Amino acid sequence: MELFWGIALIVVGGTATVVDNWRHAVVNPEHRIPWIGRPPVLPRAWYVARVIMGFATVYGVLTVMRATELPMFMAAVLAAVAVLPGFSVAVAHNRRVRHRQLEAAPR
């Protein structure tokens, strides 16, 4: 049962990552989402998704590690897999903004 709750928390953390990056992309349609730091405009209650993401991902990974007795380096792999979908949203948004900027630039 511990394994189920650990996987469920990892899914919740990954979903919170997607929601967080999507909300940042919506309020910053003309700006890129930086990898480090904050974007120019923050959505309302932006910290809620990040708090959920952090706690759910960390506790989910720790619960899975305890339930399966995997080697500790797998914790980093599980955490990375949990947040990759959210970062793909940021990458897609940044590419879209970059293409818009290139199209608008004078030649």
LOLO-625470 format. One record per atom (N, C-alpha, C): atom name; residue in one letter; x, y, z; residue number from 0. Coordinates in Angstrom, 3 decimals, decimal comma. Atoms other than C-alpha are relative to their C-alpha. Layout:
   guba   semi          u          v          w   bakol
     CA      A          X          Y          Z     NUM
...
//
This chain:
   guba   semi          u          v          w   bakol
      N      M      0,821     -1,197      0,000       0
     CA      M      0,000      0,000      0,000       0
      C      M      0,864      1,260      0,000       0
      N      E     -0,913     -1,138     -0,014       1
     CA      E      2,948      2,277      0,647       1
      C      E      0,444      0,368     -1,414       1
      N      L     -0,435     -0,244      1,372       2
     CA      L      4,050      1,870     -2,948       2
      C      L     -1,071      0,767     -0,778       2
      N      F      1,096     -0,695      0,679       3
     CA      F      0,631      2,966     -4,211       3
      C      F     -0,012      1,480      0,366       3
      N      W      0,048     -1,399     -0,430       4
     CA      W      0,663      6,150     -2,129       4
      C      W      1,230      0,763     -0,464       4
      N      G     -1,200     -0,661      0,505       5
     CA      G      4,221      6,914     -3,146       5
      C      G     -0,130      0,365     -1,468       5
      N      I      0,192     -0,280      1,426       6
     CA      I      3,403      6,621     -6,833       6
      C      I     -1,070      1,070     -0,190       6
      N      A      1,053     -1,017      0,100       7
     CA      A      0,228      8,644     -6,323       7
      C      A      0,555      1,389      0,317       7
      N      L     -0,587     -1,300     -0,337       8
     CA      L      2,218     11,430     -4,663       8
      C      L      0,951      0,487     -1,086       8
      N      I     -0,878     -0,399      1,105       9
     CA      I      4,771     11,406     -7,476       9
      C      I     -0,833      0,532     -1,165       9
      N      V      0,888     -0,478      1,069      10
     CA      V      1,934     11,777     -9,986      10
      C      V     -0,566      1,379      0,353      10
      N      V      0,508     -1,311     -0,431      11
     CA      V      0,482     14,652     -7,950      11
      C      V      1,090      1,062     -0,146      11
      N      G     -1,106     -0,945      0,150      12
     CA      G      3,899     16,323     -7,872      12
      C      G      0,271      0,343     -1,455      12
      N      G     -0,187     -0,256      1,428      13
     CA      G      4,309     15,929    -11,620      13
      C      G     -1,115      0,849     -0,578      13
      N      T      1,137     -0,793      0,463      14
     CA      T      0,838     17,305    -12,235      14
      C      T      0,109      1,441      0,487      14
      N      A     -0,183     -1,357     -0,525      15
     CA      A      1,565     20,282     -9,997      15
      C      A      1,087      0,741     -0,775      15
      N      T     -1,044     -0,623      0,817      16
     CA      T      4,710     20,933    -12,053      16
      C      T     -0,574      0,483     -1,324      16
      N      V      0,636     -0,389      1,264      17
     CA      V      2,676     20,961    -15,259      17
      C      V     -0,898      1,214      0,212      17
      N      V      0,913     -1,112     -0,283      18
     CA      V      0,059     23,262    -13,718      18
      C      V      0,782      1,282      0,263      18
      N      D     -0,803     -1,180     -0,319      19
     CA      D      2,713     25,629    -12,379      19
      C      D      0,589      0,622     -1,261      19
      N      N     -0,605     -0,544      1,219      20
     CA      N      4,523     25,988    -15,696      20
      C      N     -1,052      0,485     -0,989      20
      N      W      1,070     -0,440      0,892      21
     CA      W      1,273     26,244    -17,644      21
      C      W     -0,546      1,356      0,451      21
      N      R      0,497     -1,287     -0,503      22
     CA      R      0,025     29,054    -15,382      22
      C      R      0,998      1,119     -0,266      22
      N      H     -1,002     -1,016      0,308      23
     CA      H      3,313     30,907    -15,813      23
      C      H     -0,007      0,333     -1,493      23
      N      A      0,038     -0,248      1,444      24
     CA      A      3,063     30,488    -19,579      24
      C      A     -1,214      0,835     -0,394      24
      N      V      1,223     -0,743      0,327      25
     CA      V     -0,495     31,854    -19,637      25
      C      V      0,143      1,480      0,341      25
      N      V     -0,105     -1,414     -0,391      26
     CA      V      0,338     35,063    -17,769      26
      C      V      1,208      0,693     -0,625      26
      N      N     -1,166     -0,572      0,679      27
     CA      N      3,589     35,582    -19,715      27
      C      N      0,013     -0,413     -1,469      27
      N      P      0,050      0,476      1,385      28
     CA      P      2,559     35,108    -23,351      28
      C      P      1,133      0,537     -0,874      28
      N      E     -1,056     -0,599      0,816      29
     CA      E      5,322     37,378    -24,674      29
      C      E      1,388     -0,132      0,617      29
      N      H     -1,282      0,130     -0,689      30
     CA      H      8,088     36,474    -22,219      30
      C      H      0,341     -1,470      0,186      30
      N      R     -0,450      1,365     -0,240      31
     CA      R     10,163     33,365    -21,847      31
      C      R     -0,021     -0,295      1,495      31
      N      I     -0,040      0,430     -1,396      32
     CA      I      9,996     31,378    -18,620      32
      C      I      1,455     -0,347      0,317      32
      N      P     -1,409      0,272     -0,281      33
     CA      P     13,494     31,492    -17,104      33
      C      P      0,181     -1,305      0,778      33
      N      W     -0,284      1,234     -0,735      34
     CA      W     15,089     28,309    -15,798      34
      C      W      0,358      0,306      1,443      34
      N      I     -0,357     -0,415     -1,355      35
     CA      I     16,492     30,131    -12,795      35
      C      I     -0,536      1,413      0,183      35
      N      G      0,582     -1,311     -0,244      36
     CA      G     14,644     33,062    -11,317      36
      C      G     -1,488      0,015     -0,308      36
      N      R      1,437     -0,152      0,210      37
     CA      R     11,160     34,422    -11,780      37
      C      R     -0,282      0,690     -1,326      37
      N      P      0,391     -0,715      1,221      38
     CA      P      9,368     35,473    -14,943      38
      C      P     -0,493      1,403      0,350      38
      N      P      0,410     -1,380     -0,275      39
     CA      P      8,311     39,121    -15,318      39
      C      P     -1,343      0,117      0,720      39
      N      V      1,326     -0,061     -0,615      40
     CA      V      4,694     38,449    -14,328      40
      C      V     -0,264     -1,332      0,697      40
      N      L      0,329      1,217     -0,745      41
     CA      L      3,650     35,986    -11,645      41
      C      L     -1,514     -0,152      0,091      41
      N      P      1,441      0,199     -0,163      42
     CA      P      0,182     34,416    -11,555      42
      C      P     -0,395      0,121      1,469      42
      N      R      0,476     -0,082     -1,378      43
     CA      R     -1,982     34,785     -8,488      43
      C      R      0,247     -1,325      0,703      43
      N      A     -0,275      1,174     -0,837      44
     CA      A     -1,042     32,359     -5,713      44
      C      A      0,936     -0,978     -0,709      44
      N      W     -0,931      0,825      0,768      45
     CA      W      1,889     31,077     -7,771      45
      C      W      0,713     -1,017      0,874      45
      N      Y     -0,753      0,856     -0,909      46
     CA      Y      3,481     29,492     -4,723      46
      C      Y     -0,750     -1,277      0,375      46
      N      V      0,788      1,166     -0,420      47
     CA      V      0,632     27,017     -4,106      47
      C      V      0,414     -1,244     -0,788      47
      N      A     -0,382      1,158      0,815      48
     CA      A      1,504     24,736     -7,023      48
      C      A      1,432     -0,432      0,301      48
      N      R     -1,390      0,364     -0,289      49
     CA      R      5,197     24,893     -6,157      49
      C      R      0,137     -0,689      1,354      49
      N      V     -0,036      0,671     -1,304      50
     CA      V      4,586     23,950     -2,531      50
      C      V     -0,523     -1,430     -0,135      50
      N      I      0,552      1,343      0,218      51
     CA      I      2,401     21,026     -3,593      51
      C      I      1,001     -0,854     -0,773      51
      N      M     -0,978      0,722      0,813      52
     CA      M      4,978     20,034     -6,210      52
      C      M      1,172     -0,471      0,855      52
      N      G     -1,166      0,354     -0,806      53
     CA      G      7,841     20,087     -3,753      53
      C      G     -0,287     -1,084      1,017      53
      N      F      0,300      0,975     -1,048      54
     CA      F      6,237     18,244     -0,888      54
      C      F     -0,471     -1,335     -0,575      54
      N      A      0,520      1,251      0,556      55
     CA      A      4,384     15,696     -3,019      55
      C      A      1,104     -0,796     -0,682      55
      N      T     -1,071      0,714      0,698      56
     CA      T      7,413     14,856     -5,143      56
      C      T      0,997     -0,596      0,989      56
      N      V     -0,998      0,488     -0,958      57
     CA      V      9,852     14,562     -2,259      57
      C      V     -0,576     -1,125      0,857      57
      N      Y      0,576      1,033     -0,861      58
     CA      Y      7,520     12,615      0,008      58
      C      Y     -0,374     -1,242     -0,810      58
      N      G      0,312      1,142      0,852      59
     CA      G      6,383     10,416     -2,889      59
      C      G      1,234     -0,823     -0,325      59
      N      V     -1,246      0,713      0,298      60
     CA      V      9,951      9,555     -3,839      60
      C      V      0,498     -0,733      1,239      60
      N      L     -0,451      0,658     -1,228      61
     CA      L     10,855      8,817     -0,229      61
      C      L     -0,880     -1,197      0,352      61
      N      T      0,904      1,111     -0,286      62
     CA      T      7,780      6,621      0,178      62
      C      T      0,262     -1,172     -0,939      62
      N      V     -0,320      1,078      0,949      63
     CA      V      8,574      4,661     -2,981      63
      C      V      1,332     -0,645      0,361      63
      N      M     -1,309      0,553     -0,367      64
     CA      M     12,180      4,270     -1,880      64
      C      M     -0,116     -0,907      1,227      64
      N      R      0,171      0,812     -1,204      65
     CA      R     11,083      2,947      1,499      65
      C      R     -0,751     -1,291     -0,314      65
      N      A      0,818      1,176      0,308      66
     CA      A      8,548      0,548     -0,029      66
      C      A      0,742     -1,016     -0,861      66
      N      T     -0,640      0,915      0,946      67
     CA      T     10,838     -0,923     -2,687      67
      C      T      1,447     -0,323      0,333      67
      N      E     -1,406      0,190     -0,367      68
     CA      E     14,303     -0,697     -1,102      68
      C      E      0,928      0,102     -1,211      68
      N      L     -0,859     -0,270      1,152      69
     CA      L     15,815      0,640     -4,331      69
      C      L      1,262      0,726      0,459      69
      N      P     -1,197     -0,779     -0,341      70
     CA      P     19,332      2,123     -4,338      70
      C      P     -0,321      1,499      0,056      70
      N      M      0,316     -1,408     -0,235      71
     CA      M     19,448      5,769     -3,275      71
      C      M      0,125      0,871     -1,249      71
      N      F     -0,115     -0,836      1,193      72
     CA      F     20,545      7,116     -6,672      72
      C      F     -1,295     -0,022     -0,812      72
      N      M      1,281      0,064      0,710      73
     CA      M     17,142      6,025     -7,974      73
      C      M     -0,952      1,100      0,469      73
      N      A      0,841     -1,100     -0,475      74
     CA      A     15,590      8,780     -5,855      74
      C      A      0,118      1,195     -0,940      74
      N      A     -0,196     -1,113      0,935      75
     CA      A     17,111     11,376     -8,162      75
      C      A     -0,663     -0,298     -1,339      75
      N      V      0,627      0,384      1,270      76
     CA      V     15,890      9,454    -11,200      76
      C      V     -1,519      0,131      0,104      76
      N      L      1,453     -0,106     -0,187      77
     CA      L     12,348      9,227     -9,812      77
      C      L     -0,453      1,455      0,057      77
      N      A      0,364     -1,419     -0,092      78
     CA      A     12,278     12,931     -8,970      78
      C      A      0,092      0,670     -1,370      78
      N      A     -0,139     -0,584      1,338      79
     CA      A     13,531     13,839    -12,447      79
      C      A     -1,142     -0,437     -0,912      79
      N      V      1,111      0,498      0,817      80
     CA      V     10,908     11,646    -14,097      80
      C      V     -1,305      0,686      0,398      80
      N      A      1,235     -0,637     -0,467      81
     CA      A      8,228     13,285    -11,965      81
      C      A     -0,153      1,413     -0,542      81
      N      V      0,114     -1,403      0,409      82
     CA      V      9,053     16,834    -13,046      82
      C      V      0,267      0,235     -1,486      82
      N      L     -0,261     -0,190      1,433      83
     CA      L      9,976     16,247    -16,710      83
      C      L     -1,210      0,496     -0,792      83
      N      P      1,138     -0,535      0,766      84
     CA      P      6,428     16,771    -18,047      84
      C      P     -0,220      1,496      0,215      84
      N      G      0,157     -1,427     -0,268      85
     CA      G      6,252     20,152    -16,363      85
      C      G      1,034      0,840     -0,714      85
      N      F     -1,036     -0,748      0,691      86
     CA      F      9,540     21,253    -17,812      86
      C      F     -0,200     -0,033     -1,510      86
      N      S      0,287      0,022      1,438      87
     CA      S      8,406     20,164    -21,253      87
      C      S     -0,999      1,099     -0,365      87
      N      V      0,919     -1,121      0,232      88
     CA      V      5,596     22,731    -20,922      88
      C      V      0,789      1,298     -0,114      88
      N      A     -0,824     -1,211      0,047      89
     CA      A      8,183     25,425    -20,216      89
      C      A      0,825      0,052     -1,283      89
      N      V     -0,794      0,038      1,231      90
     CA      V     10,337     24,311    -23,143      90
      C      V     -0,876      0,349     -1,204      90
      N      A      0,905     -0,294      1,116      91
     CA      A      7,364     24,392    -25,520      91
      C      A     -0,374      1,482     -0,020      91
      N      H      0,343     -1,425     -0,067      92
     CA      H      6,380     27,867    -24,312      92
      C      H      1,182      0,857     -0,438      92
      N      N     -1,174     -0,794      0,359      93
     CA      N      9,924     29,197    -24,627      93
      C      N      0,295     -0,086     -1,496      93
      N      R     -0,190      0,120      1,449      94
     CA      R     10,194     27,836    -28,169      94
      C      R     -1,025      0,832     -0,759      94
      N      R      1,052     -0,772      0,651      95
     CA      R      6,886     29,404    -29,118      95
      C      R      0,309      1,494      0,079      95
      N      V     -0,342     -1,416     -0,159      96
     CA      V      7,974     32,783    -27,725      96
      C      V      1,201      0,351     -0,872      96
      N      R     -1,198     -0,257      0,812      97
     CA      R     11,340     32,519    -29,452      97
      C      R     -0,358      0,106     -1,484      97
      N      H      0,411     -0,063      1,408      98
     CA      H      9,709     31,801    -32,817      98
      C      H     -0,775      1,279     -0,294      98
      N      R      0,722     -1,267      0,187      99
     CA      R      7,377     34,771    -32,369      99
      C      R      0,967      1,172     -0,068      99
      N      Q     -0,973     -1,087      0,002     100
     CA      Q     10,332     37,008    -31,579     100
      C      Q      0,804      0,011     -1,295     100
      N      L     -0,755      0,061      1,253     101
     CA      L     12,225     35,791    -34,638     101
      C      L     -0,845      0,457     -1,181     101
      N      E      0,879     -0,432      1,084     102
     CA      E      9,214     36,352    -36,886     102
      C      E     -0,222      1,506      0,023     102
      N      A      0,256     -1,433     -0,122     103
     CA      A      8,704     39,872    -35,555     103
      C      A      1,255      0,840     -0,235     103
      N      A     -1,248     -0,750      0,166     104
     CA      A     12,366     40,850    -35,903     104
      C      A      0,150      0,456     -1,452     104
      N      P     -0,224     -0,474      1,373     105
     CA      P     13,241     43,006    -38,913     105
      C      P      1,154     -0,767     -0,639     105
      N      R     -1,041      0,766      0,703     106
     CA      R     15,317     41,268    -41,537     106
      C      R      0,919      0,885     -0,764     106
//
